[in-house]
Amino acid sequence: MIPLFYTCIVFYLLISFLNFFIYQNVMFFKDPIVILAAIGIAGFIKLIDWLKSLSIFNPHKEINRYFIRPSISAIEAYIIMSVIFLTVLQEFTLILNIVLIFVAVLVAITESAEKKIDDISSQDPKKEPRKPLQHYIDKFIIHATPFHKLMYVIYGISICLLIITVIFYY
């Protein structure tokens, strides 16, 4: 129950700060819509976590790992962002908003890629002993494998696309 309360507080503060930066009204918004939206988002997140933990979603099945769970995460991200847009901008955005769909699809792709990287990774980070930072710099930056170099390129392109999207959207 305490994590649910903390999640409600975090989303309330997020929505209040967004309202403050957009409308310059008050720092802590007392509108019941904002409070109900924060409670709804937190409850929805807990509901999705509960649905993901059900036995029908076997995490070892490939279709569940790469398709069903990322699809649920995309729908979750779309609904949460729609509710935040509704409370902050006071416009109903459950229509086909291209930015929300783009971000939701990126959430699904990211989750699928994360599962695939976990599958092909040969090391378990919990079993590896702690080493100094210089060891990791030498291993992953100076003497990087082709996989690590590819990941640097993908991360760089993703960051550039995000910056370009934000610049052209505003």
PyMOL commands that set and color helices and strands:
alter all, ss='L'
color gray80, all
select helices_A, chain A and resi 2-23+32-52+62-89+98-120+133-142+146-169
alter helices_A, ss='H'
color red, helices_A
deselect
rebuild
show_as cartoon
